[in-house]
Amino acid sequence: MKATIKRARSGVLGAVLLFALAGCAPDPSDLASSPGTAGTTASTTAATVASTGVVVKINVIDNNFRPQASTAKVGDTVEFTNKGKNDHNVLPQSGTGWGMDTAGFHPGDVYGHVFTAPGVYAFYCSIHGTNKVGMVGTITVTE
């Protein structure tokens, strides 16, 4: 009897995990950018780097970042626009000092950040994935 209950629990947990992972798959409606409602704009910029005036745009669409990999130069503004139907967040895979949490990133909102050092900056949406799978992306910042 105990073995049967344990197997049933394992089966239920496995089904829940598969269902959760399936929710991170691309949605066909993601292929066309959906217009967001007029939202708020947030920005973080380091005072020590002069802005280049260049804006690198990343669309946050339900279950995807478009493009998933971007390139920018130190001083460029990387701008994330929530064009999805759901709340999202943009979190750095490691480190702190940039990113947008769920409380402030609704459909139509825009978040911008100026990177002050070259490097590869991995990011993700914790609502629709983890820092390794699901809704993930990278920004390569060069001199």
N, C-alpha and C positions, 0 to 999 in steps of 0.2 A: 504494500500500500504506500509506504514512504517513497519507494523508488518511482512509483507511478506519479506521485505528486511532484517529485523533483523533475522528472522528464517533462511533465506538463508545464512546470514553471520555465524550464529551459526553452521549450518550444514557444511559449508566449514571449519570453524575453527576446528570443531570436527574431520572431515576427515583428516585434516593436522596433528592434534595431534596423531590420530591413526596411520597414516603413519609413523610419526617420531618415535613413540614407537615401531612399528613393525621393524624398521631398527635396533633396539638394540637387537633383538632376535638372538640366536645362528645361525651361518651360518653352513650348513653341511660341508663345506670345513674346518671349524675350528677344526674338530675332528682329522685331521691329521696335524701335524705341517708343515707349509710350509717353505721351506728354504728361509732365508732372504739374501739379497745381502750383500756383505761386507760393513759394515757401521762403524760408529764412536762409540767410547766408552766414556761414561761420568761416573764419580764417585765422590761421596762425602763421606768423611770419617772424623770423629771427631778425632782430635789428642790426646784426653784424654783417649781413649779406645784402648787397644792393640787388634789387629786383631787376631782372632782365626785361621784364615786360611781356615775356612769353608765357602763354597759358597752355599747359598740357592737360587735355580733358579726358576723364575716365567716367563712363556712365555706369551707374550702379543700377542694374536691372535685376528683377527678382531671380535669385539663384545664380547670377553671373556678374562679373565685372567686364566691361567692354571698353577698350581692349584689356585682356588679362595681363599682358606684359607691356609696359610703357618705358620710354626713355625720356629723361629730362636732363637739363644742365643745372648746376648749382646756381641758384637765384631765380630759376623758373618757378612759376606757380603751378602746382599740381592741383587740379580742381576736380573733385568728385561731385557728380550730380545724381541725386536719387531720382531716377526715371522709372522706378518700379511702382508697384501697387502697394507695397508693404514697407514698414519701417525696416531699416538696416543699420549696420554700424560699420565703421572702417577702423580696424584695430591693427597696430603694428605687430608682426609676428614676434618680434623681440624689441626690447627697449621701450622708452616712453618719450613723451614730448610732442607727439603728434597723434592724430586719429580723432574719430568722432564716435561717440557712444550712441546707443539707441534713443536715449531721452531727447536728443536734439537732431535726429536725422530722419525726417519723415519724407514721404513722397513730395517731390518738388524742391526739397532743400538742396543747398550747395555748400560744400566744405572745401576750403582751399588751404594749402600748406606750401611754404617755400623751404626746400631742403638746403641745408647749409654746408653739407659735406658730401663728397662723392661716395658711392656705395650702392649696394643692391638692397632695397628696402622691400621686404615681403610683408603683405598685409592680408587680412581676411575679414569676413563677416561672421561673428560668432553665433548669429541667429540662424544662419543657413550653412553652417559647416564648422570646421575646427581650424586651427592654425596650419593644418597639413592637407586637409581634403575638403571638398565642397566648394564654397565660394571663396576662392583665394586669388591673389594676384601679386605682381612684383613691379617695382619702379626701379630702373637702373639710372642712377644719377651720376653724370660725368662732369669733369671740369669745364 
